[in-house]
Amino acid sequence: MTHHRIHRFLTEHAPPTPCLVVDPAVVTARVREFAAELPHHGLYYAVKANPQPAVLRAVLAAGGLFDVASPAEITACLEAGAAPESLSYGNPIKKPADIAFAFERGVRIFTTDSEADLEHLARCAPGSSVSVRLRVDGPASATPFGAKFGCSPGQAVDLLRRAAAQGLDPAGLAFHVGSQQTEPAAWDTAIATSAKVFTELAGHGIRLRRLNVGGGFGIGYRTPAPPLSAYAATIRAGLEAHFPGGAPEIVLEPGRAVVAEAGLIRTEVVLVAQRGGHRWVYLDIGRYNGLAETENEAIPYRFEPVGGPGGPVGPVVLAGPTCDGDDVLYQRTPYELPLALRPGDQLDILDTGAYTTSYSSVSFNGIEPLRTYCLD
Ligand SMILES: *Cc1c(COP(=O)(O)O)cnc(C)c1O
């Protein structure tokens, strides 16, 4: 992805750093690319990746739908012009009051993975469509979900039978192979497991119709990720192999792959210091004001010095500006920056449209949330 429009904005306006600049045209292009590469019955953009109104409108303009996780995200989507039927409440962790809020506003599609949540759905969202989230144990992604979400195939069968018995519409299954998943084979494993649940439920007279293959599609940060076409090929092959009688409706729930490449963060060097034989570079952005995904150095962003200084480069430890000892971005992942780098020099951090603003704290050390500018 090139960032001409973003660079032009930064040159013309020179906003104070740190800031994120988002180009909604890239969001629209990515949603269309999903439709072209992986035909589907709905792309539900995961709002948590970047809930900026301009991003939501760009998704909508490209025919996208929305995966929401809270009343506030529902409100944001409705205010951006989305119809309530185009919202899917995908978070399995929700209060009865949150379910009631969604139902009152017309949301009728939910995901669950527990008995208690299913009971709340039956009570607060009667008659709604329910998909059950399976836990998938494939290859680990850059930011895996671990054991927090999803149930076993046996539990999924049980939950969907209960859903039917309680007057809900047992629509299908959902899974998420982990965010920034660079192994397309992870989808094959999950589709195989899903197919077994479809078959078992058919034996109980319940015909599921929908398979939500989640998000997790990776993008190239410092190293390339598979292109969307490679993920699509693996998913198509998996459906053919594991659903020989015909594939269910496929729905997608990408977040990162829709919005990451639409954003660029500009930051300034606060300080350069030699400590314990390492050159530490402190930026005005860190773990708490936009770069939360550097936790465990999970996401290795790409940094580009702005307009020089060029010249020879050398190793650095990269850290954020706060007084917190964990506010270190990279000390194990090798990074090199120009030896001439000085306080006041600027860097661009590429492909930072996803999981940056939305993770930014309110006022840690008095630092304001990451300021975001969306281009027209
Ligand atoms: C976060 C999330 C997504 C989006 O995941 P990406 O890795 O950003 O594509 C999709 N579905 C659910 C339920 C999520 O929690």
The ligand as a Tripos MOL2 file, in Angstrom:
@<TRIPOS>MOLECULE
LIG
   15    15     1     0     0
SMALL
NO_CHARGES

@<TRIPOS>ATOM
      1 C1        -11.4130   -9.0560   17.2150 C.3       1 LIG1
      2 C2        -12.3920   -9.9550   16.5880 C.ar      1 LIG1
      3 C3        -12.4340  -10.0820   15.2010 C.ar      1 LIG1
      4 C4        -11.4380   -9.4180   14.2780 C.3       1 LIG1
      5 O1        -10.1900  -10.0560   14.3080 O.3       1 LIG1
      6 P1         -8.9800   -9.5980   13.3700 P.3       1 LIG1
      7 O2         -7.8780  -10.4730   13.7830 O.co2     1 LIG1
      8 O3         -8.7310   -8.1600   13.6390 O.co2     1 LIG1
      9 O4         -9.4030   -9.8170   11.9540 O.co2     1 LIG1
     10 C5        -13.4350  -10.8660   14.6600 C.ar      1 LIG1
     11 N1        -14.3250  -11.5100   15.4330 N.ar      1 LIG1
     12 C6        -14.3020  -11.4200   16.7810 C.ar      1 LIG1
     13 C7        -15.3270  -12.1390   17.5700 C.3       1 LIG1
     14 C8        -13.3370  -10.6530   17.3950 C.ar      1 LIG1
     15 O5        -13.3040  -10.5650   18.7330 O.3       1 LIG1
@<TRIPOS>BOND
     1     1     2 1
     2     2     3 ar
     3     2    14 ar
     4     3     4 1
     5     3    10 ar
     6     4     5 1
     7     5     6 1
     8     6     7 2
     9     6     8 1
    10     6     9 1
    11    10    11 ar
    12    11    12 ar
    13    12    13 1
    14    12    14 ar
    15    14    15 1
@<TRIPOS>SUBSTRUCTURE
     1 LIG1         1 GROUP 0 **** ****
